[in-house]
């Protein structure tokens, strides 16, 4: 058994009902008590931890109980070789929870003689230079304000160096090309909600291991990028908290509300921001007042709710007036279970062989993406089987932050190295599908279909033209929203289709009609979703008397 007074205090506060914790932190305590605090081969270096606390409270700010709890595990070591037990730390909470301040004090302590490791360099990484400099500048300003520290640390606008340990703090943007080869002892990744993949982490973590007790810190509030680096990190965290992966060296400290309804109860806000636990500091009182004011303003400005829920409650919530569906509903096109549930269960797809299907086709440019697909209807469910073609030259010029190569390995797409995507790929795919399924009709908009018209008709396919696709969007929008909400759409476990769908921006025109646009014209492709919409238009028999006003826009 091992113990630490600050860990005991924090757990005691929870057990006594003095603080409110969200589900993830409750799981963390249970996990620690069951698998970590019962071990005899570990020890807390309490002397070093107390030195850190004194260092921080002398030069920075008074630490709250949750911060002392968190940092205790930064100084948890193995008895066998005195190496750190946790090599990675996830500090995820609502905006204003003190993440950057805490990391500033840790970075400063790590390069100090109190830590005592020579050359324990620290890199602070973020997507923007402004954010990367946040903690760096805070440490710089602390040193600049005290003559004692000025004598101990040499500082410039780009690095801070300990005169004793020769350890350095530098900041970097997430662009891997800016990495200049520091032998890091610690890397801090800020704004992790913006990382669309693990490339940045892979580059900076590759320099670790040359200095003892290497550590990585991932800090931030949740964001709007789905299936990116943060979602994978949260999945890792849940596996640890549920006892599924006891060898993972990540310490997951996640603070968020448990239910969107809790936003209406300010007493629950401490679940997302532990600064709001009583008794509150003067800083926390001012912050709480500010957040309360923002909450009250939502009544007159509901468009800010998405940002408020994500950043102040650490609970991502999408504005369904701007998005096709919630991320959970998009996820359930492939799974019976919600994201991050304990067990993931795939949705069953019925045997579609010889079933009638309608084809859908979309490509914004034959120089980048093209998407093809078949739409089936079984009972109330619409099942979409799709494939995409991507031009290598486009991938070379535009660095997409999604795992295109992995998606190709799983046969969701084919990468072609051609000046333009050859029409033969599209035609061959539909011909191959016709040998298995009952497909004869293919739908696309007039402008795009003209390119492949002759080749498809030569193979005996019937082509339906949609001269005004945006009018079809307006007609189908209510139906699409209902199908997603009722979970009547099945994509299978298809991350490419989830990406396509999540990239769609729903634009509401002045007349109230909706149209499906891209959130980003270059990097956020929607071709697969648009092909699905084209097929759905025919599958739902849009051309009926109730919609005579659209007939003039459709050329058979």
Secondary structure as a PSIPRED ss2 file (coil, helix, strand):
# PSIPRED VFORMAT (PSIPRED V4.0)

   1 X C   1.000  0.000  0.000
   2 X C   1.000  0.000  0.000
   3 X C   1.000  0.000  0.000
   4 X C   1.000  0.000  0.000
   5 X H   0.000  1.000  0.000
   6 X H   0.000  1.000  0.000
   7 X H   0.000  1.000  0.000
   8 X H   0.000  1.000  0.000
   9 X H   0.000  1.000  0.000
  10 X H   0.000  1.000  0.000
  11 X H   0.000  1.000  0.000
  12 X H   0.000  1.000  0.000
  13 X H   0.000  1.000  0.000
  14 X H   0.000  1.000  0.000
  15 X H   0.000  1.000  0.000
  16 X C   1.000  0.000  0.000
  17 X C   1.000  0.000  0.000
  18 X C   1.000  0.000  0.000
  19 X C   1.000  0.000  0.000
  20 X C   1.000  0.000  0.000
  21 X C   1.000  0.000  0.000
  22 X C   1.000  0.000  0.000
  23 X H   0.000  1.000  0.000
  24 X H   0.000  1.000  0.000
  25 X H   0.000  1.000  0.000
  26 X H   0.000  1.000  0.000
  27 X H   0.000  1.000  0.000
  28 X H   0.000  1.000  0.000
  29 X H   0.000  1.000  0.000
  30 X H   0.000  1.000  0.000
  31 X H   0.000  1.000  0.000
  32 X H   0.000  1.000  0.000
  33 X H   0.000  1.000  0.000
  34 X H   0.000  1.000  0.000
  35 X H   0.000  1.000  0.000
  36 X H   0.000  1.000  0.000
  37 X C   1.000  0.000  0.000
  38 X C   1.000  0.000  0.000
  39 X C   1.000  0.000  0.000
  40 X C   1.000  0.000  0.000
  41 X C   1.000  0.000  0.000
  42 X E   0.000  0.000  1.000
  43 X E   0.000  0.000  1.000
  44 X E   0.000  0.000  1.000
  45 X C   1.000  0.000  0.000
  46 X H   0.000  1.000  0.000
  47 X H   0.000  1.000  0.000
  48 X H   0.000  1.000  0.000
  49 X H   0.000  1.000  0.000
  50 X H   0.000  1.000  0.000
  51 X H   0.000  1.000  0.000
  52 X H   0.000  1.000  0.000
  53 X H   0.000  1.000  0.000
  54 X H   0.000  1.000  0.000
  55 X H   0.000  1.000  0.000
  56 X H   0.000  1.000  0.000
  57 X H   0.000  1.000  0.000
  58 X H   0.000  1.000  0.000
  59 X H   0.000  1.000  0.000
  60 X C   1.000  0.000  0.000
  61 X C   1.000  0.000  0.000
  62 X C   1.000  0.000  0.000
  63 X C   1.000  0.000  0.000
  64 X C   1.000  0.000  0.000
  65 X H   0.000  1.000  0.000
  66 X H   0.000  1.000  0.000
  67 X H   0.000  1.000  0.000
  68 X H   0.000  1.000  0.000
  69 X H   0.000  1.000  0.000
  70 X H   0.000  1.000  0.000
  71 X H   0.000  1.000  0.000
  72 X H   0.000  1.000  0.000
  73 X H   0.000  1.000  0.000
  74 X H   0.000  1.000  0.000
  75 X H   0.000  1.000  0.000
  76 X E   0.000  0.000  1.000
  77 X E   0.000  0.000  1.000
  78 X E   0.000  0.000  1.000
  79 X C   1.000  0.000  0.000
  80 X C   1.000  0.000  0.000
  81 X C   1.000  0.000  0.000
  82 X C   1.000  0.000  0.000
  83 X C   1.000  0.000  0.000
  84 X E   0.000  0.000  1.000
  85 X C   1.000  0.000  0.000
  86 X C   1.000  0.000  0.000
  87 X C   1.000  0.000  0.000
  88 X E   0.000  0.000  1.000
  89 X E   0.000  0.000  1.000
  90 X E   0.000  0.000  1.000
  91 X E   0.000  0.000  1.000
  92 X E   0.000  0.000  1.000
  93 X C   1.000  0.000  0.000
  94 X C   1.000  0.000  0.000
  95 X C   1.000  0.000  0.000
  96 X C   1.000  0.000  0.000
  97 X C   1.000  0.000  0.000
  98 X C   1.000  0.000  0.000
  99 X H   0.000  1.000  0.000
 100 X H   0.000  1.000  0.000
 101 X H   0.000  1.000  0.000
 102 X H   0.000  1.000  0.000
 103 X H   0.000  1.000  0.000
 104 X H   0.000  1.000  0.000
 105 X H   0.000  1.000  0.000
 106 X H   0.000  1.000  0.000
 107 X H   0.000  1.000  0.000
 108 X H   0.000  1.000  0.000
 109 X H   0.000  1.000  0.000
 110 X H   0.000  1.000  0.000
 111 X H   0.000  1.000  0.000
 112 X C   1.000  0.000  0.000
 113 X C   1.000  0.000  0.000
 114 X C   1.000  0.000  0.000
 115 X C   1.000  0.000  0.000
 116 X C   1.000  0.000  0.000
 117 X C   1.000  0.000  0.000
 118 X C   1.000  0.000  0.000
 119 X C   1.000  0.000  0.000
 120 X C   1.000  0.000  0.000
 121 X E   0.000  0.000  1.000
 122 X E   0.000  0.000  1.000
 123 X E   0.000  0.000  1.000
 124 X E   0.000  0.000  1.000
 125 X E   0.000  0.000  1.000
 126 X E   0.000  0.000  1.000
 127 X C   1.000  0.000  0.000
 128 X C   1.000  0.000  0.000
 129 X H   0.000  1.000  0.000
 130 X H   0.000  1.000  0.000
 131 X H   0.000  1.000  0.000
 132 X H   0.000  1.000  0.000
 133 X H   0.000  1.000  0.000
 134 X H   0.000  1.000  0.000
 135 X H   0.000  1.000  0.000
 136 X H   0.000  1.000  0.000
 137 X H   0.000  1.000  0.000
 138 X H   0.000  1.000  0.000
 139 X H   0.000  1.000  0.000
 140 X H   0.000  1.000  0.000
 141 X H   0.000  1.000  0.000
 142 X H   0.000  1.000  0.000
 143 X H   0.000  1.000  0.000
 144 X H   0.000  1.000  0.000
 145 X C   1.000  0.000  0.000
 146 X C   1.000  0.000  0.000
 147 X H   0.000  1.000  0.000
 148 X H   0.000  1.000  0.000
 149 X H   0.000  1.000  0.000
 150 X H   0.000  1.000  0.000
 151 X H   0.000  1.000  0.000
 152 X H   0.000  1.000  0.000
 153 X E   0.000  0.000  1.000
 154 X E   0.000  0.000  1.000
 155 X E   0.000  0.000  1.000
 156 X C   1.000  0.000  0.000
 157 X C   1.000  0.000  0.000
 158 X C   1.000  0.000  0.000
 159 X E   0.000  0.000  1.000
 160 X E   0.000  0.000  1.000
 161 X E   0.000  0.000  1.000
 162 X E   0.000  0.000  1.000
 163 X C   1.000  0.000  0.000
 164 X C   1.000  0.000  0.000
 165 X C   1.000  0.000  0.000
 166 X C   1.000  0.000  0.000
 167 X C   1.000  0.000  0.000
 168 X E   0.000  0.000  1.000
 169 X E   0.000  0.000  1.000
 170 X E   0.000  0.000  1.000
 171 X E   0.000  0.000  1.000
 172 X E   0.000  0.000  1.000
 173 X E   0.000  0.000  1.000
 174 X C   1.000  0.000  0.000
 175 X C   1.000  0.000  0.000
 176 X H   0.000  1.000  0.000
 177 X H   0.000  1.000  0.000
 178 X H   0.000  1.000  0.000
 179 X C   1.000  0.000  0.000
 180 X C   1.000  0.000  0.000
 181 X C   1.000  0.000  0.000
 182 X C   1.000  0.000  0.000
 183 X C   1.000  0.000  0.000
 184 X E   0.000  0.000  1.000
 185 X E   0.000  0.000  1.000
 186 X E   0.000  0.000  1.000
 187 X E   0.000  0.000  1.000
 188 X E   0.000  0.000  1.000
 189 X E   0.000  0.000  1.000
 190 X C   1.000  0.000  0.000
 191 X C   1.000  0.000  0.000
 192 X H   0.000  1.000  0.000
 193 X H   0.000  1.000  0.000
 194 X H   0.000  1.000  0.000
 195 X C   1.000  0.000  0.000
 196 X C   1.000  0.000  0.000
 197 X C   1.000  0.000  0.000
 198 X C   1.000  0.000  0.000
 199 X H   0.000  1.000  0.000
 200 X H   0.000  1.000  0.000
 201 X H   0.000  1.000  0.000
 202 X H   0.000  1.000  0.000
 203 X H   0.000  1.000  0.000
 204 X H   0.000  1.000  0.000
 205 X H   0.000  1.000  0.000
 206 X C   1.000  0.000  0.000
 207 X C   1.000  0.000  0.000
 208 X C   1.000  0.000  0.000
 209 X C   1.000  0.000  0.000
 210 X C   1.000  0.000  0.000
 211 X C   1.000  0.000  0.000
 212 X C   1.000  0.000  0.000
 213 X C   1.000  0.000  0.000
 214 X C   1.000  0.000  0.000
 215 X E   0.000  0.000  1.000
 216 X E   0.000  0.000  1.000
 217 X E   0.000  0.000  1.000
 218 X E   0.000  0.000  1.000
 219 X E   0.000  0.000  1.000
 220 X E   0.000  0.000  1.000
 221 X C   1.000  0.000  0.000
 222 X C   1.000  0.000  0.000
 223 X C   1.000  0.000  0.000
 224 X C   1.000  0.000  0.000
 225 X C   1.000  0.000  0.000
 226 X C   1.000  0.000  0.000
 227 X C   1.000  0.000  0.000
 228 X C   1.000  0.000  0.000
 229 X H   0.000  1.000  0.000
 230 X H   0.000  1.000  0.000
 231 X H   0.000  1.000  0.000
 232 X H   0.000  1.000  0.000
 233 X H   0.000  1.000  0.000
 234 X H   0.000  1.000  0.000
 235 X H   0.000  1.000  0.000
 236 X H   0.000  1.000  0.000
 237 X H   0.000  1.000  0.000
 238 X H   0.000  1.000  0.000
 239 X H   0.000  1.000  0.000
 240 X H   0.000  1.000  0.000
 241 X H   0.000  1.000  0.000
 242 X C   1.000  0.000  0.000
 243 X C   1.000  0.000  0.000
 244 X C   1.000  0.000  0.000
 245 X C   1.000  0.000  0.000
 246 X C   1.000  0.000  0.000
 247 X C   1.000  0.000  0.000
 248 X C   1.000  0.000  0.000
 249 X C   1.000  0.000  0.000
 250 X E   0.000  0.000  1.000
 251 X E   0.000  0.000  1.000
 252 X E   0.000  0.000  1.000
 253 X E   0.000  0.000  1.000
 254 X E   0.000  0.000  1.000
 255 X C   1.000  0.000  0.000
 256 X C   1.000  0.000  0.000
 257 X C   1.000  0.000  0.000
 258 X C   1.000  0.000  0.000
 259 X C   1.000  0.000  0.000
 260 X H   0.000  1.000  0.000
 261 X H   0.000  1.000  0.000
 262 X H   0.000  1.000  0.000
 263 X H   0.000  1.000  0.000
 264 X H   0.000  1.000  0.000
 265 X C   1.000  0.000  0.000
 266 X H   0.000  1.000  0.000
 267 X H   0.000  1.000  0.000
 268 X H   0.000  1.000  0.000
 269 X H   0.000  1.000  0.000
 270 X H   0.000  1.000  0.000
 271 X H   0.000  1.000  0.000
 272 X C   1.000  0.000  0.000
 273 X C   1.000  0.000  0.000
 274 X H   0.000  1.000  0.000
 275 X H   0.000  1.000  0.000
 276 X H   0.000  1.000  0.000
 277 X C   1.000  0.000  0.000
 278 X C   1.000  0.000  0.000
 279 X C   1.000  0.000  0.000
 280 X C   1.000  0.000  0.000
 281 X C   1.000  0.000  0.000
 282 X H   0.000  1.000  0.000
 283 X H   0.000  1.000  0.000
 284 X H   0.000  1.000  0.000
 285 X H   0.000  1.000  0.000
 286 X H   0.000  1.000  0.000
 287 X H   0.000  1.000  0.000
 288 X H   0.000  1.000  0.000
 289 X H   0.000  1.000  0.000
 290 X H   0.000  1.000  0.000
 291 X H   0.000  1.000  0.000
 292 X H   0.000  1.000  0.000
 293 X H   0.000  1.000  0.000
 294 X H   0.000  1.000  0.000
 295 X H   0.000  1.000  0.000
 296 X H   0.000  1.000  0.000
 297 X H   0.000  1.000  0.000
 298 X C   1.000  0.000  0.000
 299 X C   1.000  0.000  0.000
 300 X C   1.000  0.000  0.000
 301 X C   1.000  0.000  0.000
 302 X H   0.000  1.000  0.000
 303 X H   0.000  1.000  0.000
 304 X H   0.000  1.000  0.000
 305 X H   0.000  1.000  0.000
 306 X H   0.000  1.000  0.000
 307 X H   0.000  1.000  0.000
 308 X H   0.000  1.000  0.000
 309 X H   0.000  1.000  0.000
 310 X H   0.000  1.000  0.000
 311 X H   0.000  1.000  0.000
 312 X H   0.000  1.000  0.000
 313 X C   1.000  0.000  0.000
 314 X C   1.000  0.000  0.000
 315 X C   1.000  0.000  0.000
 316 X C   1.000  0.000  0.000
 317 X C   1.000  0.000  0.000
 318 X C   1.000  0.000  0.000
 319 X C   1.000  0.000  0.000
 320 X C   1.000  0.000  0.000
 321 X C   1.000  0.000  0.000
 322 X C   1.000  0.000  0.000
 323 X C   1.000  0.000  0.000
 324 X C   1.000  0.000  0.000
 325 X C   1.000  0.000  0.000
 326 X C   1.000  0.000  0.000
 327 X H   0.000  1.000  0.000
 328 X H   0.000  1.000  0.000
 329 X H   0.000  1.000  0.000
 330 X H   0.000  1.000  0.000
 331 X H   0.000  1.000  0.000
 332 X C   1.000  0.000  0.000
 333 X C   1.000  0.000  0.000
 334 X C   1.000  0.000  0.000
 335 X E   0.000  0.000  1.000
 336 X C   1.000  0.000  0.000
 337 X C   1.000  0.000  0.000
 338 X C   1.000  0.000  0.000
 339 X C   1.000  0.000  0.000
 340 X C   1.000  0.000  0.000
 341 X C   1.000  0.000  0.000
 342 X C   1.000  0.000  0.000
 343 X C   1.000  0.000  0.000
 344 X C   1.000  0.000  0.000
 345 X C   1.000  0.000  0.000
 346 X E   0.000  0.000  1.000
 347 X C   1.000  0.000  0.000
 348 X C   1.000  0.000  0.000
 349 X C   1.000  0.000  0.000
 350 X C   1.000  0.000  0.000
 351 X C   1.000  0.000  0.000
 352 X C   1.000  0.000  0.000
 353 X C   1.000  0.000  0.000
 354 X C   1.000  0.000  0.000
 355 X C   1.000  0.000  0.000
 356 X E   0.000  0.000  1.000
 357 X E   0.000  0.000  1.000
 358 X E   0.000  0.000  1.000
 359 X E   0.000  0.000  1.000
 360 X E   0.000  0.000  1.000
 361 X E   0.000  0.000  1.000
 362 X E   0.000  0.000  1.000
 363 X C   1.000  0.000  0.000
 364 X C   1.000  0.000  0.000
 365 X C   1.000  0.000  0.000
 366 X C   1.000  0.000  0.000
 367 X C   1.000  0.000  0.000
 368 X C   1.000  0.000  0.000
 369 X E   0.000  0.000  1.000
 370 X E   0.000  0.000  1.000
 371 X E   0.000  0.000  1.000
 372 X E   0.000  0.000  1.000
 373 X E   0.000  0.000  1.000
 374 X E   0.000  0.000  1.000
 375 X E   0.000  0.000  1.000
 376 X E   0.000  0.000  1.000
 377 X E   0.000  0.000  1.000
 378 X E   0.000  0.000  1.000
 379 X C   1.000  0.000  0.000
 380 X C   1.000  0.000  0.000
 381 X E   0.000  0.000  1.000
 382 X E   0.000  0.000  1.000
 383 X E   0.000  0.000  1.000
 384 X E   0.000  0.000  1.000
 385 X E   0.000  0.000  1.000
 386 X E   0.000  0.000  1.000
 387 X E   0.000  0.000  1.000
 388 X E   0.000  0.000  1.000
 389 X E   0.000  0.000  1.000
 390 X E   0.000  0.000  1.000
 391 X E   0.000  0.000  1.000
 392 X H   0.000  1.000  0.000
 393 X H   0.000  1.000  0.000
 394 X H   0.000  1.000  0.000
 395 X H   0.000  1.000  0.000
 396 X H   0.000  1.000  0.000
 397 X H   0.000  1.000  0.000
 398 X C   1.000  0.000  0.000
 399 X C   1.000  0.000  0.000
 400 X C   1.000  0.000  0.000
 401 X C   1.000  0.000  0.000
 402 X C   1.000  0.000  0.000
 403 X C   1.000  0.000  0.000
 404 X H   0.000  1.000  0.000
 405 X H   0.000  1.000  0.000
 406 X H   0.000  1.000  0.000
 407 X H   0.000  1.000  0.000
 408 X H   0.000  1.000  0.000
 409 X H   0.000  1.000  0.000
 410 X C   1.000  0.000  0.000
 411 X C   1.000  0.000  0.000
 412 X C   1.000  0.000  0.000
 413 X E   0.000  0.000  1.000
 414 X E   0.000  0.000  1.000
 415 X E   0.000  0.000  1.000
 416 X E   0.000  0.000  1.000
 417 X C   1.000  0.000  0.000
 418 X C   1.000  0.000  0.000
 419 X C   1.000  0.000  0.000
 420 X C   1.000  0.000  0.000
 421 X C   1.000  0.000  0.000
 422 X C   1.000  0.000  0.000
 423 X H   0.000  1.000  0.000
 424 X H   0.000  1.000  0.000
 425 X H   0.000  1.000  0.000
 426 X H   0.000  1.000  0.000
 427 X H   0.000  1.000  0.000
 428 X H   0.000  1.000  0.000
 429 X H   0.000  1.000  0.000
 430 X H   0.000  1.000  0.000
 431 X H   0.000  1.000  0.000
 432 X H   0.000  1.000  0.000
 433 X H   0.000  1.000  0.000
 434 X H   0.000  1.000  0.000
 435 X C   1.000  0.000  0.000
 436 X C   1.000  0.000  0.000
 437 X C   1.000  0.000  0.000
 438 X E   0.000  0.000  1.000
 439 X E   0.000  0.000  1.000
 440 X E   0.000  0.000  1.000
 441 X E   0.000  0.000  1.000
 442 X E   0.000  0.000  1.000
 443 X E   0.000  0.000  1.000
 444 X E   0.000  0.000  1.000
 445 X E   0.000  0.000  1.000
 446 X H   0.000  1.000  0.000
 447 X H   0.000  1.000  0.000
 448 X H   0.000  1.000  0.000
 449 X H   0.000  1.000  0.000
 450 X H   0.000  1.000  0.000
 451 X H   0.000  1.000  0.000
 452 X H   0.000  1.000  0.000
 453 X H   0.000  1.000  0.000
 454 X H   0.000  1.000  0.000
 455 X H   0.000  1.000  0.000
 456 X H   0.000  1.000  0.000
 457 X H   0.000  1.000  0.000
 458 X H   0.000  1.000  0.000
 459 X C   1.000  0.000  0.000
 460 X C   1.000  0.000  0.000
 461 X C   1.000  0.000  0.000
 462 X E   0.000  0.000  1.000
 463 X E   0.000  0.000  1.000
 464 X E   0.000  0.000  1.000
 465 X E   0.000  0.000  1.000
 466 X E   0.000  0.000  1.000
 467 X C   1.000  0.000  0.000
 468 X C   1.000  0.000  0.000
 469 X H   0.000  1.000  0.000
 470 X H   0.000  1.000  0.000
 471 X H   0.000  1.000  0.000
 472 X H   0.000  1.000  0.000
 473 X H   0.000  1.000  0.000
 474 X H   0.000  1.000  0.000
 475 X H   0.000  1.000  0.000
 476 X H   0.000  1.000  0.000
 477 X H   0.000  1.000  0.000
 478 X H   0.000  1.000  0.000
 479 X H   0.000  1.000  0.000
 480 X H   0.000  1.000  0.000
 481 X H   0.000  1.000  0.000
 482 X H   0.000  1.000  0.000
 483 X H   0.000  1.000  0.000
 484 X H   0.000  1.000  0.000
 485 X H   0.000  1.000  0.000
 486 X C   1.000  0.000  0.000
 487 X C   1.000  0.000  0.000
 488 X C   1.000  0.000  0.000
 489 X E   0.000  0.000  1.000
 490 X E   0.000  0.000  1.000
 491 X C   1.000  0.000  0.000
 492 X C   1.000  0.000  0.000
 493 X C   1.000  0.000  0.000
 494 X C   1.000  0.000  0.000
 495 X H   0.000  1.000  0.000
 496 X H   0.000  1.000  0.000
 497 X H   0.000  1.000  0.000
 498 X H   0.000  1.000  0.000
 499 X H   0.000  1.000  0.000
 500 X H   0.000  1.000  0.000
 501 X H   0.000  1.000  0.000
 502 X H   0.000  1.000  0.000
 503 X C   1.000  0.000  0.000
 504 X E   0.000  0.000  1.000
 505 X E   0.000  0.000  1.000
 506 X E   0.000  0.000  1.000
 507 X E   0.000  0.000  1.000
 508 X E   0.000  0.000  1.000
 509 X C   1.000  0.000  0.000
 510 X C   1.000  0.000  0.000
 511 X C   1.000  0.000  0.000
 512 X C   1.000  0.000  0.000
 513 X C   1.000  0.000  0.000
 514 X E   0.000  0.000  1.000
 515 X E   0.000  0.000  1.000
 516 X E   0.000  0.000  1.000
 517 X E   0.000  0.000  1.000
 518 X E   0.000  0.000  1.000
 519 X C   1.000  0.000  0.000
 520 X C   1.000  0.000  0.000
 521 X C   1.000  0.000  0.000
 522 X C   1.000  0.000  0.000
 523 X C   1.000  0.000  0.000
 524 X C   1.000  0.000  0.000
 525 X C   1.000  0.000  0.000
 526 X C   1.000  0.000  0.000
 527 X H   0.000  1.000  0.000
 528 X H   0.000  1.000  0.000
 529 X H   0.000  1.000  0.000
 530 X H   0.000  1.000  0.000
 531 X H   0.000  1.000  0.000
 532 X H   0.000  1.000  0.000
 533 X H   0.000  1.000  0.000
 534 X H   0.000  1.000  0.000
 535 X H   0.000  1.000  0.000
 536 X H   0.000  1.000  0.000
 537 X H   0.000  1.000  0.000
 538 X H   0.000  1.000  0.000
 539 X H   0.000  1.000  0.000
 540 X C   1.000  0.000  0.000
 541 X C   1.000  0.000  0.000
 542 X C   1.000  0.000  0.000
 543 X C   1.000  0.000  0.000
 544 X C   1.000  0.000  0.000
 545 X H   0.000  1.000  0.000
 546 X H   0.000  1.000  0.000
 547 X H   0.000  1.000  0.000
 548 X H   0.000  1.000  0.000
 549 X H   0.000  1.000  0.000
 550 X H   0.000  1.000  0.000
 551 X H   0.000  1.000  0.000
 552 X H   0.000  1.000  0.000
 553 X H   0.000  1.000  0.000
 554 X C   1.000  0.000  0.000
 555 X C   1.000  0.000  0.000
 556 X C   1.000  0.000  0.000
